[in-house]
Amino acid sequence: MGKAAVFHGTGQPLSIEQVPEPVVDGGHVVIRVQACGVCGSDLHATQEGVFLQEAGTILGHEFAGEVIASDDPDVPVGLRAAAVPVNACDSCRQMGFGSCRKNLGILCPENRITGLALSVPGAYAQTIRVGAKQVVPLPEGVSYDEGALVEPLAVGLHAVDRADIPLGGRVLVIGAGPIGLAVTAFARLRGAGAVVVSEYAPARREAAAAFGADTVLDPGQTPDVGAAFAEAAGGPPDVIFDCVGVPGIIQQAIDLAPVRGTIVLVGVCMKPDQIIPISATLKELKLQFVLGYAEADFARVLDMMGRGLIDAKSMITDTTNLEGLPDAFEALRKPGSQIKLMIHPNG
């Protein structure tokens, strides 16, 4: 038996319980979880809405640890690793069509995200079972905490991939949570000439500067974000990333964008929203929706971490063990200075 934090229903704190140890079979491995990040999706998963999970779900899809049991000779015991939390179907891959064949399993209609489905328990636990093919080794020098950040970083990398930022282009990032920070870092690596971040929270504005933002704006103290951006960057934004996902942001981005600008919608808005389509049509804007990442993005992010191109540790503002998780998790519902809460389930 081992310990895990179990979700039992809305309005109830996570419960620390004894759960059966996972076993290896059918090409799986067991990882002793050394670090697991708390994602905004985990909070959504415990609230009324489309992400609400079933009672008994063990959350946690951002994790890294040590392989302690393996059913695959290519994944040895003792390996330090993260894992892609995508559990897509095999049928369309085997038949040669569909999202899975293109390594876009996150878009598979049968996909289940580890820790966001009752049938695939997550890493708010001392141990976790994953498919051997999901395992991605950590490069030497990359810590477990850093390895647990690869998932949100991969989201940012995928968004920047889809944005097609012109070399030397001007970029506006709306929101400096973990995904906004990841977008900021990869936009800089992709060759953006100016990266400006708009964020209300002081702690996140400070982090945005550490992640490569040239200028950080407080929209609460900036009457005209468009004018402030142009003054800081030398012109309007070529690409705008919405990393917030609340109603009204899309129209704000449309109003800020120049002719033939690009808007990348990274934040997940789960409520109805309204836009004025003609305002985008008259500018021939490109609205690019993105979801998650390609499976290969994990290895790409870890390679950049290993080469020192990404230093994401400043994203971690809070840590806890399993016993402290229920209170720390509830505190995130009214965020203050937190950016990323990291759990250390084994101490």
VENJO-V832276 format. One record per pair of residues at least 24 apart in sequence whose ideal C-beta (glycine too) atoms are under 10 Angstrom apart, sorted by the first residue. I is the first residue (numbers start at 1). GAP is how many residues later the second one is. If there is no record, write none. Layout:
i->(I/I)
gap->(GAP/GAP)
This chain:
i->(1/2/2/2/2/2/2/2/2/2/3/3/3/3/3/3/3/3/3/4/4/4/4/4/4/4/4/4/4/4/4/4/4/5/5/5/5/5/5/5/5/5/5/5/5/5/5/5/6/6/6/6/6/6/6/6/7/7/7/7/7/7/7/7/7/7/7/7/7/7/7/8/8/8/8/8/9/9/9/9/9/9/10/10/10/10/10/10/10/11/11/11/12/12/12/13/13/13/13/13/13/14/14/14/14/14/14/14/14/14/14/14/14/15/16/16/16/16/16/16/16/17/17/17/17/19/19/19/19/19/19/20/21/21/21/21/21/21/22/22/22/22/22/22/22/23/23/23/24/24/24/24/24/24/24/24/24/25/25/26/26/26/26/27/27/27/27/27/27/27/28/28/28/28/28/28/28/28/28/28/28/28/29/29/29/29/29/29/29/29/29/29/29/29/29/29/29/29/29/29/29/29/29/30/30/30/30/30/30/30/30/30/30/30/30/31/31/31/31/31/31/31/31/31/31/31/31/31/31/31/31/31/31/31/31/31/32/32/32/32/32/32/32/32/32/32/32/33/33/33/33/33/33/33/33/33/33/33/33/33/33/33/33/33/33/33/34/34/34/34/34/34/34/34/34/34/34/34/34/34/34/34/34/35/35/35/35/35/35/35/35/35/35/35/35/35/35/35/35/35/35/35/35/36/36/36/36/36/36/36/36/36/36/36/36/36/36/36/36/36/36/36/36/36/36/36/37/37/37/37/37/37/37/37/37/37/37/37/37/37/37/37/37/37/38/38/38/38/38/38/38/38/38/38/38/38/38/38/39/39/39/39/39/39/39/39/39/39/39/40/40/40/40/40/40/40/40/40/41/41/41/41/42/42/42/42/42/42/42/43/43/43/43/43/44/44/44/45/45/45/45/45/46/46/46/47/47/49/49/50/50/51/51/51/53/53/53/53/53/54/54/54/55/56/56/57/57/57/57/57/57/57/57/57/58/58/58/58/58/58/58/58/58/58/59/59/59/59/59/59/59/59/59/59/60/60/60/60/60/60/60/60/60/60/60/60/60/60/61/61/61/61/61/61/61/61/61/61/61/61/61/61/61/62/62/62/62/62/62/62/62/62/62/62/62/62/62/62/62/63/63/63/63/63/63/63/63/63/63/63/63/63/63/63/64/64/64/64/64/64/64/64/64/64/64/64/64/64/65/65/65/65/65/65/65/65/65/65/66/66/66/67/67/67/67/68/69/69/70/70/71/71/71/72/72/72/72/73/74/74/74/75/75/75/75/75/75/75/76/79/79/79/79/80/80/80/80/80/80/80/80/81/81/81/81/81/81/81/81/81/82/82/82/82/82/82/82/82/82/82/82/82/82/82/82/82/82/82/82/83/83/83/83/83/83/83/83/83/83/83/83/83/83/83/84/84/84/84/84/84/84/84/84/84/84/84/84/84/84/84/84/84/85/85/85/85/85/85/85/85/85/85/85/85/85/85/85/86/86/86/86/86/86/86/86/86/86/86/86/87/87/87/87/87/87/87/87/87/87/87/88/88/99/100/102/102/103/103/103/103/103/104/104/104/104/104/104/104/105/105/105/105/106/106/106/106/106/106/106/107/107/107/111/113/113/114/123/123/123/124/124/124/124/124/125/125/125/125/126/126/126/126/127/127/128/133/134/134/135/136/136/136/136/136/136/136/137/137/138/138/138/139/139/139/139/139/139/139/140/141/141/141/141/142/142/142/142/142/142/143/143/144/144/145/145/145/145/145/145/145/145/146/146/146/146/146/146/146/146/146/146/147/147/147/147/148/148/148/148/148/148/149/149/149/149/149/149/149/149/149/149/149/149/150/150/150/150/150/150/150/150/150/150/150/151/151/151/151/151/151/151/152/152/152/152/152/152/152/152/152/152/152/153/153/153/153/153/153/153/153/153/153/153/153/153/153/153/153/153/153/154/154/154/154/154/154/154/154/154/154/154/154/154/155/155/155/155/155/155/155/155/155/155/155/156/156/156/156/156/156/156/156/156/156/156/156/156/156/156/156/156/156/157/157/157/157/157/157/157/157/157/157/157/157/157/157/158/158/158/158/158/158/158/158/158/158/158/158/159/159/159/159/159/159/159/159/159/159/159/159/159/159/159/159/160/160/160/160/160/160/160/160/160/160/160/160/160/161/161/161/161/161/161/161/161/162/162/162/162/162/162/162/163/163/163/163/163/163/163/163/163/163/163/163/163/163/164/164/164/164/164/164/164/165/165/165/165/165/165/165/165/165/165/166/166/166/166/166/166/166/167/167/167/168/168/168/168/169/169/169/169/169/169/169/169/169/169/170/170/170/170/170/170/170/170/170/170/170/170/170/170/170/170/170/171/171/171/171/171/171/171/171/171/171/171/171/171/171/172/172/172/172/172/172/172/172/172/172/172/172/172/172/172/172/172/172/172/172/172/172/173/173/173/173/173/173/173/173/173/173/173/173/173/173/173/173/174/174/174/174/174/174/174/174/174/174/174/174/174/174/174/174/174/174/174/174/175/175/175/175/175/175/175/175/175/175/175/175/175/175/176/176/176/176/176/176/176/176/176/176/176/176/176/176/176/177/177/177/177/177/177/177/177/177/177/177/177/178/178/178/178/178/178/178/178/179/179/179/179/179/179/179/180/180/180/180/180/180/180/180/180/180/180/180/181/181/181/181/181/181/181/181/181/181/181/181/182/182/182/182/182/182/182/183/183/183/183/183/183/183/184/184/184/184/184/184/184/184/184/184/185/185/185/185/185/185/185/185/185/185/186/186/186/186/186/186/186/187/187/187/187/187/188/188/188/188/189/189/189/190/192/192/192/192/193/193/193/193/194/194/194/194/194/194/194/195/195/195/195/195/196/196/196/196/196/196/196/196/196/197/197/198/198/198/198/198/198/198/198/198/199/199/200/201/201/201/201/201/202/202/203/203/203/203/203/203/204/204/204/204/204/204/206/206/206/207/207/207/207/207/209/210/210/210/210/210/211/211/211/211/211/212/219/224/225/225/225/226/226/226/226/226/229/230/230/236/237/237/237/238/239/239/239/239/240/240/240/240/241/241/241/241/241/242/242/242/242/242/243/244/244/245/245/245/245/246/246/246/247/247/247/247/247/248/248/248/249/249/250/250/250/250/251/251/251/251/253/253/253/254/254/254/254/254/254/254/254/255/255/255/257/257/257/257/258/258/259/259/259/260/260/260/261/261/262/262/262/263/263/263/264/264/264/265/265/265/266/266/312/313/313/314/314/315/315/315/316/316/316/317/317/318/318/319/319/320/320/321/321/321/322/322)
gap->(125/30/31/123/124/125/126/320/343/344/121/122/123/124/318/319/320/342/343/29/54/55/56/117/118/119/120/121/122/123/124/318/341/31/53/54/55/117/118/119/120/317/318/320/321/324/338/340/49/50/51/52/53/115/118/119/35/38/39/45/46/47/48/49/50/51/52/111/115/117/322/38/46/47/48/49/37/43/44/45/46/47/36/37/38/39/42/43/45/35/36/37/34/43/314/33/312/313/314/316/317/28/32/44/45/110/308/311/312/313/314/315/316/311/108/305/306/307/308/309/310/39/41/108/305/37/39/102/106/107/108/107/47/48/104/105/106/108/47/99/103/105/106/107/108/46/48/106/43/44/45/46/47/48/51/105/108/46/104/45/46/105/106/43/44/45/48/104/105/106/41/42/43/44/47/101/102/103/104/105/106/107/38/39/40/41/42/43/45/46/47/48/50/52/54/99/100/101/102/103/104/105/106/35/36/37/38/39/40/41/47/97/98/99/100/32/33/34/35/36/37/38/39/44/48/49/50/51/52/92/96/97/98/99/103/104/33/34/35/36/37/93/94/95/96/313/314/27/30/31/32/33/89/90/91/92/93/94/95/111/115/289/310/311/312/313/29/30/31/32/46/89/92/109/110/111/113/114/309/310/311/312/313/27/28/29/30/47/88/108/109/110/111/112/113/114/281/284/307/308/309/310/311/24/25/26/27/28/29/79/86/87/88/89/92/108/109/112/115/286/289/305/306/307/308/309/24/25/26/27/86/108/111/112/113/114/115/141/278/279/303/304/305/306/24/86/140/280/282/287/290/291/294/300/302/303/304/305/74/76/77/112/113/116/138/139/140/301/302/112/137/138/139/205/227/228/292/295/72/74/75/227/73/74/80/82/287/290/299/286/287/289/290/292/72/224/226/68/70/71/72/77/283/284/287/223/286/221/222/218/220/65/217/219/62/63/64/65/69/63/64/65/63/62/65/58/59/60/61/62/63/64/65/67/56/57/60/62/63/64/65/66/67/70/55/56/57/62/63/64/65/66/266/270/25/54/55/56/61/62/63/64/65/68/88/265/283/285/24/25/52/53/54/55/56/59/61/62/63/67/87/90/91/52/53/60/61/85/86/87/88/89/90/91/92/116/278/280/281/51/52/59/60/61/62/65/67/81/84/85/87/88/280/282/59/72/74/78/79/80/81/82/83/84/85/86/87/238/58/61/62/63/73/79/82/83/280/281/72/78/280/63/65/68/70/59/58/60/62/65/58/60/61/59/60/61/63/59/58/59/61/55/56/57/58/59/60/62/61/56/57/58/59/57/58/59/60/62/63/64/67/49/53/54/55/56/57/63/66/221/48/52/53/54/55/56/60/62/64/65/66/67/68/69/72/216/217/219/220/31/40/45/46/47/48/49/50/51/52/53/64/67/68/215/30/46/47/49/50/51/52/66/67/70/208/209/210/211/212/213/214/215/26/27/28/29/30/31/35/37/38/43/45/49/66/207/213/25/26/27/28/34/45/48/206/207/208/209/212/24/25/26/27/29/30/32/33/43/44/47/24/207/195/195/192/193/190/191/192/193/194/54/187/188/189/190/191/192/29/187/189/190/49/52/185/186/187/188/189/184/185/187/181/38/179/37/25/220/222/198/201/205/219/221/197/218/220/221/196/219/220/221/218/219/217/162/161/164/163/159/160/161/162/163/165/166/162/165/164/167/168/160/163/164/165/166/167/168/166/164/165/166/167/159/160/161/163/164/168/162/170/198/200/167/168/170/171/174/195/197/199/155/156/159/160/164/165/166/167/169/170/151/154/155/158/164/168/192/194/195/196/29/32/33/152/156/161/163/164/166/167/191/193/143/147/148/149/150/151/152/154/155/160/162/27/31/141/142/146/147/150/25/26/27/28/29/30/141/149/160/163/188/25/26/28/29/30/32/33/140/144/145/147/148/149/151/152/157/159/162/28/32/138/139/140/141/142/143/144/145/146/147/148/24/27/28/88/111/135/136/137/138/142/146/24/25/26/27/28/29/30/31/55/85/87/110/134/137/141/145/154/156/25/26/28/29/32/33/136/137/140/141/143/144/147/153/24/25/28/108/132/133/134/135/136/139/142/143/24/27/28/80/82/83/84/105/106/107/108/129/131/132/133/134/24/25/26/27/28/29/30/32/79/81/104/106/130/25/29/103/129/132/133/136/139/100/102/104/126/127/128/129/24/27/29/75/76/77/78/99/100/101/103/123/125/127/26/74/75/98/100/122/124/25/26/27/28/30/73/74/76/97/99/24/25/26/27/72/73/96/24/25/26/24/25/26/70/24/25/26/64/66/68/69/70/92/93/24/25/26/44/59/60/62/63/64/65/66/67/68/69/70/88/91/24/25/26/42/43/58/62/66/67/68/69/70/91/93/24/25/26/43/45/53/54/57/60/61/64/65/66/67/68/69/70/81/84/85/89/91/24/25/26/35/38/40/43/64/66/67/68/69/70/71/91/93/24/25/43/45/51/63/66/67/68/69/70/71/72/75/78/79/82/89/92/93/24/25/26/29/33/66/67/68/69/70/71/74/91/92/24/25/27/28/29/30/31/32/33/35/37/40/67/68/163/24/27/30/66/67/68/90/138/158/161/162/163/26/29/65/134/137/138/161/162/62/64/65/66/87/88/89/24/27/28/31/33/61/62/63/64/86/87/159/26/27/29/30/31/32/62/131/133/134/158/159/29/61/84/119/128/130/133/28/56/58/59/60/81/83/24/25/26/27/28/29/30/32/57/59/25/26/27/28/119/124/125/126/127/130/25/26/114/115/118/123/124/24/25/26/52/54/24/25/26/121/115/120/121/49/41/45/46/47/40/41/42/45/35/38/39/40/41/43/44/37/38/42/44/46/29/32/33/34/35/36/37/41/44/44/46/24/27/30/31/42/45/46/54/58/44/45/44/134/135/136/137/138/134/135/114/132/133/134/135/136/111/113/131/133/134/135/108/131/133/107/108/110/132/133/105/101/102/103/104/105/99/100/101/103/104/98/33/32/27/30/31/26/29/30/31/32/27/26/28/25/24/25/26/24/24/25/47/49/24/25/45/47/24/25/26/47/49/24/25/27/45/47/24/24/25/24/25/26/28/24/25/27/24/25/26/27/28/25/26/27/24/26/24/25/30/37/24/25/28/29/27/32/34/24/25/26/27/28/29/31/33/24/25/28/26/28/29/30/25/27/24/25/26/24/25/26/24/25/24/25/26/24/25/26/24/25/26/24/25/26/24/25/28/27/29/25/26/24/25/27/24/25/26/24/25/24/25/24/25/24/25/24/25/26/24/25)
